[in-house]
């Protein structure tokens, strides 16, 4: 069952970021049984062959966070076989629409057809075109995004609004914005619920992940590096 199907069915999904460019780390994390993983192409140098090998090693559904909402970056990860994309710093309806178009073939979008891994290296192109479109999640993590959240979430084709509390909190403080981080998060969740858009959020640990899963259907809990660090500290600290 896909991530989209599991969310629609009322599932509560817990995954983690993978930022260490290693298929072995990917296998180890996936063996622990997360509901999904999100390979982080924004804050780590994961592209090309490293990305392909991590997707090959993943034994659970895999999203990829691209560096930004550029069509060629979105096409690359989808051609490599990712189930969907997480697009950071989406602050306008125009950026949201660009992300959706980049993930869909014509006439709904502008994604090109290529003989990549997702298309069976050219042998399953027709099946790929006929398949359901990839999962598209956008990150709401700037003050401008919160102000424009209703317009952003009105974009057809969005599967999930993902809140990045770290960058959102930094942005609010840097702008001297009177809105608190908690109020901004509540605003996004309320707007998404009104639009029928599922919400996800980052949580640094299990306790906060549990707290958020009582409110939203998807949590990205920590990262491979954070898990490795916590385990090392427990073993040797």
C-alpha positions as a Python dict, from the first residue, in 0.01 Angstrom:
ca = {
    (1, 'X'): (0, 0, 0),
    (2, 'X'): (136, 344, -94),
    (3, 'X'): (190, 631, 148),
    (4, 'X'): (-105, 810, -9),
    (5, 'X'): (-332, 511, 43),
    (6, 'X'): (-220, 458, 400),
    (7, 'X'): (-284, 821, 491),
    (8, 'X'): (-624, 821, 322),
    (9, 'X'): (-707, 504, 515),
    (10, 'X'): (-641, 686, 841),
    (11, 'X'): (-292, 558, 911),
    (12, 'X'): (-46, 726, 1144),
    (13, 'X'): (295, 706, 980),
    (14, 'X'): (637, 749, 1139),
    (15, 'X'): (954, 775, 933),
    (16, 'X'): (1295, 937, 948),
    (17, 'X'): (1535, 1140, 737),
    (18, 'X'): (1832, 968, 574),
    (19, 'X'): (2119, 1210, 524),
    (20, 'X'): (2417, 972, 535),
    (21, 'X'): (2488, 874, 172),
    (22, 'X'): (2513, 502, 242),
    (23, 'X'): (2304, 208, 117),
    (24, 'X'): (2414, 12, 425),
    (25, 'X'): (2275, 275, 660),
    (26, 'X'): (1956, 277, 455),
    (27, 'X'): (1921, -101, 493),
    (28, 'X'): (1989, -88, 867),
    (29, 'X'): (1731, 184, 928),
    (30, 'X'): (1470, 16, 708),
    (31, 'X'): (1524, -317, 888),
    (32, 'X'): (1402, -147, 1207),
    (33, 'X'): (1058, -109, 1049),
    (34, 'X'): (981, 261, 993),
    (35, 'X'): (668, 325, 789),
    (36, 'X'): (878, 516, 536),
    (37, 'X'): (1206, 701, 496),
    (38, 'X'): (1282, 1040, 346),
    (39, 'X'): (1621, 1068, 177),
    (40, 'X'): (1745, 1421, 239),
    (41, 'X'): (1879, 1584, -75),
    (42, 'X'): (1847, 1933, 71),
    (43, 'X'): (2092, 1918, 361),
    (44, 'X'): (2323, 1642, 235),
    (45, 'X'): (2510, 1575, -91),
    (46, 'X'): (2288, 1287, -206),
    (47, 'X'): (2245, 1284, -582),
    (48, 'X'): (2317, 1055, -874),
    (49, 'X'): (2451, 707, -801),
    (50, 'X'): (2435, 755, -424),
    (51, 'X'): (2065, 834, -450),
    (52, 'X'): (2000, 538, -678),
    (53, 'X'): (2177, 296, -445),
    (54, 'X'): (1993, 424, -138),
    (55, 'X'): (1660, 382, -317),
    (56, 'X'): (1762, 32, -420),
    (57, 'X'): (1847, -47, -56),
    (58, 'X'): (1523, 95, 88),
    (59, 'X'): (1278, -175, 194),
    (60, 'X'): (1003, 68, 285),
    (61, 'X'): (842, 351, 85),
    (62, 'X'): (1097, 624, 15),
    (63, 'X'): (1041, 993, -38),
    (64, 'X'): (1321, 1226, -137),
    (65, 'X'): (1354, 1583, -16),
    (66, 'X'): (1493, 1782, -308),
    (67, 'X'): (1711, 2088, -264),
    (68, 'X'): (1445, 2321, -403),
    (69, 'X'): (1139, 2334, -627),
    (70, 'X'): (1325, 2294, -956),
    (71, 'X'): (1176, 2064, -1221),
    (72, 'X'): (1503, 1890, -1307),
    (73, 'X'): (1569, 1803, -940),
    (74, 'X'): (1217, 1666, -895),
    (75, 'X'): (1239, 1468, -1220),
    (76, 'X'): (1574, 1320, -1116),
    (77, 'X'): (1448, 1167, -792),
    (78, 'X'): (1125, 1040, -948),
    (79, 'X'): (1313, 885, -1240),
    (80, 'X'): (1537, 717, -981),
    (81, 'X'): (1233, 545, -832),
    (82, 'X'): (1129, 753, -532),
    (83, 'X'): (763, 717, -435),
    (84, 'X'): (737, 1093, -408),
    (85, 'X'): (904, 1421, -324),
    (86, 'X'): (921, 1659, -33),
    (87, 'X'): (977, 2011, -161),
    (88, 'X'): (1122, 2262, 87),
    (89, 'X'): (1056, 2634, 136),
    (90, 'X'): (731, 2658, -58),
    (91, 'X'): (605, 3006, 24),
    (92, 'X'): (353, 3076, -251),
    (93, 'X'): (82, 2908, -454),
    (94, 'X'): (299, 2954, -763),
    (95, 'X'): (582, 2751, -608),
    (96, 'X'): (338, 2481, -500),
    (97, 'X'): (196, 2458, -852),
    (98, 'X'): (548, 2434, -996),
    (99, 'X'): (624, 2138, -769),
    (100, 'X'): (307, 1955, -874),
    (101, 'X'): (364, 2019, -1245),
    (102, 'X'): (722, 1897, -1221),
    (103, 'X'): (601, 1565, -1075),
    (104, 'X'): (334, 1495, -1338),
    (105, 'X'): (343, 1402, -1702),
    (106, 'X'): (152, 1607, -1962),
    (107, 'X'): (-119, 1721, -1984),
    (108, 'X'): (-133, 1765, -1604),
    (109, 'X'): (233, 1863, -1577),
    (110, 'X'): (568, 1904, -1744),
    (111, 'X'): (769, 1601, -1638),
    (112, 'X'): (965, 1448, -1920),
    (113, 'X'): (958, 1080, -2009),
    (114, 'X'): (1292, 906, -1969),
    (115, 'X'): (1439, 555, -1947),
    (116, 'X'): (1532, 574, -1579),
    (117, 'X'): (1497, 320, -1300),
    (118, 'X'): (1130, 409, -1239),
    (119, 'X'): (1054, 324, -1603),
    (120, 'X'): (1235, -10, -1593),
    (121, 'X'): (1524, 150, -1779),
    (122, 'X'): (1300, 213, -2076),
    (123, 'X'): (1100, -111, -2076),
    (124, 'X'): (804, 8, -1867),
    (125, 'X'): (757, 366, -1985),
    (126, 'X'): (392, 312, -2079),
    (127, 'X'): (319, 164, -1734),
    (128, 'X'): (489, 457, -1564),
    (129, 'X'): (287, 713, -1759),
    (130, 'X'): (-38, 527, -1684),
    (131, 'X'): (38, 485, -1313),
    (132, 'X'): (-98, 708, -1038),
    (133, 'X'): (108, 1025, -1002),
    (134, 'X'): (385, 1043, -743),
    (135, 'X'): (327, 1165, -389),
    (136, 'X'): (390, 1540, -361),
    (137, 'X'): (452, 1697, -21),
    (138, 'X'): (549, 2059, 30),
    (139, 'X'): (716, 2216, 331),
    (140, 'X'): (551, 2509, 505),
    (141, 'X'): (845, 2662, 689),
    (142, 'X'): (852, 3038, 633),
    (143, 'X'): (641, 3327, 768),
    (144, 'X'): (534, 3406, 410),
    (145, 'X'): (409, 3050, 370),
    (146, 'X'): (195, 3078, 682),
    (147, 'X'): (45, 3404, 557),
    (148, 'X'): (-32, 3247, 218),
    (149, 'X'): (-123, 2902, 348),
    (150, 'X'): (-484, 2905, 224),
    (151, 'X'): (-376, 2989, -132),
    (152, 'X'): (-90, 2738, -121),
    (153, 'X'): (-312, 2453, -3),
    (154, 'X'): (-571, 2529, -271),
    (155, 'X'): (-320, 2400, -527),
    (156, 'X'): (-459, 2086, -697),
    (157, 'X'): (-244, 1778, -667),
    (158, 'X'): (-91, 1830, -324),
    (159, 'X'): (-80, 1519, -107),
    (160, 'X'): (62, 1661, 215),
    (161, 'X'): (162, 1985, 386),
    (162, 'X'): (476, 1925, 592),
    (163, 'X'): (559, 2171, 868),
    (164, 'X'): (926, 2246, 930),
    (165, 'X'): (920, 2390, 1283),
    (166, 'X'): (1293, 2463, 1297),
    (167, 'X'): (1312, 2692, 996),
    (168, 'X'): (967, 2833, 1068),
    (169, 'X'): (1070, 2930, 1420),
    (170, 'X'): (1394, 3086, 1297),
    (171, 'X'): (1208, 3277, 1026),
    (172, 'X'): (949, 3415, 1265),
    (173, 'X'): (1217, 3530, 1508),
    (174, 'X'): (1434, 3683, 1235),
    (175, 'X'): (1138, 3879, 1100),
    (176, 'X'): (1033, 3996, 1445),
    (177, 'X'): (694, 3846, 1369),
    (178, 'X'): (440, 3871, 1653),
    (179, 'X'): (303, 3523, 1578),
    (180, 'X'): (445, 3247, 1797),
    (181, 'X'): (568, 2921, 1651),
    (182, 'X'): (285, 2731, 1819),
    (183, 'X'): (30, 2971, 1673),
    (184, 'X'): (184, 2939, 1327),
    (185, 'X'): (170, 2559, 1346),
    (186, 'X'): (-192, 2573, 1461),
    (187, 'X'): (-273, 2805, 1169),
    (188, 'X'): (-124, 2563, 916),
    (189, 'X'): (-297, 2260, 1065),
    (190, 'X'): (-634, 2436, 1072),
    (191, 'X'): (-597, 2555, 712),
    (192, 'X'): (-498, 2207, 597),
    (193, 'X'): (-787, 2042, 777),
    (194, 'X'): (-1026, 2290, 616),
    (195, 'X'): (-888, 2195, 273),
    (196, 'X'): (-876, 1823, 344),
    (197, 'X'): (-497, 1817, 307),
    (198, 'X'): (-306, 1581, 539),
    (199, 'X'): (-34, 1735, 756),
    (200, 'X'): (311, 1613, 850),
    (201, 'X'): (570, 1760, 1085),
    (202, 'X'): (928, 1705, 1197),
    (203, 'X'): (988, 1573, 1547),
    (204, 'X'): (1336, 1529, 1692),
    (205, 'X'): (1262, 1223, 1905),
    (206, 'X'): (1011, 948, 1989),
    (207, 'X'): (832, 1138, 2265),
    (208, 'X'): (761, 1440, 2045),
    (209, 'X'): (678, 1210, 1755),
    (210, 'X'): (412, 1042, 1969),
    (211, 'X'): (271, 1380, 2069),
    (212, 'X'): (240, 1500, 1711),
    (213, 'X'): (92, 1174, 1583),
    (214, 'X'): (-204, 1241, 1810),
    (215, 'X'): (-276, 1544, 1588),
    (216, 'X'): (-136, 1475, 1241),
    (217, 'X'): (-103, 1160, 1028),
    (218, 'X'): (269, 1175, 946),
    (219, 'X'): (586, 1249, 1138),
    (220, 'X'): (947, 1249, 1021),
    (221, 'X'): (1123, 1162, 1343),
    (222, 'X'): (1487, 1261, 1366),
    (223, 'X'): (1744, 1135, 1118),
    (224, 'X'): (1992, 857, 1067),
    (225, 'X'): (2268, 1078, 1207),
    (226, 'X'): (2060, 1165, 1514),
    (227, 'X'): (1976, 798, 1571),
    (228, 'X'): (2343, 704, 1536),
    (229, 'X'): (2445, 982, 1771),
    (230, 'X'): (2188, 885, 2035),
    (231, 'X'): (2285, 519, 2013),
    (232, 'X'): (2655, 599, 2041),
    (233, 'X'): (2593, 824, 2340),
    (234, 'X'): (2388, 550, 2508),
    (235, 'X'): (2663, 293, 2445),
    (236, 'X'): (2968, 501, 2530),
    (237, 'X'): (2861, 826, 2694),
}
